[in-house]
Amino acid sequence: MTASTPSKTTRTSRASTAADTPASYEAALAELEQLVGQLDAGQLPLDQLLTHYQRGALLLSFCRARLAAVEQQIQQLDNGELKPWEGA
């Protein structure tokens, strides 16, 4: 019974790490780029691969939500009309 306790603790700490919300869009993007690099390298053990993939999915969702929120704010500032980007 003692052997299952550390396993449960490990699962709990993994779950809480994956659920941490990034501080900002930029922090999420930087972490996502790092995870993608590690996944592309193909050198992670299977359990880490799954954990990294789950974290990446969470970060991607966070980034998409932040971009959608900013787009909505821009639409409100432009009276509901999206204007083409002229920068770059």
Secondary structure by P-SEA (a helix, b strand, c coil): caaaaaaaaaaaaaaaaaacccccaaaaaaaaaaaaaaaaaccccaaaaaaaaaaaaaaaaaaaaaaaaaaaaaaaaacccccccccc
